[in-house]
């Protein structure tokens, strides 16, 4: 596999939970579509968890937790006081719940 430059950099992980009343695939797509609205340069996403919401013995929602990895390279273009030599602290990992349906579920 060809690589560009070095693998050095800082990685930010953003997790989004997409839901759908149709399928896990739709739930994951909802998460990606939502992430694309605010995250730049998305290339790879990982489905880290699948589950479903059940009411009265029936599946009412499929949920997919999707992790997005953003890479910041260590170049002279980076500026500011942010430390770019270590991974982001745990409080910088984002979690968002998105549901593609009229009534919002509790995630």
WOJO-V915089 format. One line per field, one symbol per residue. psi: psi as a letter, one per 20 degrees, with the letter a starting at -180 (. if undefined). Layout:
BEGIN
psi = ???
END
This chain:
BEGIN
psi = pqqpbrjqrpppppppoqqqjgrhghgghggghghhhipqlphpqpoipprqpppkjqpipppoppppppppqnrihprrjpojiqqqrhiipqpqpppnrgpprp.
END
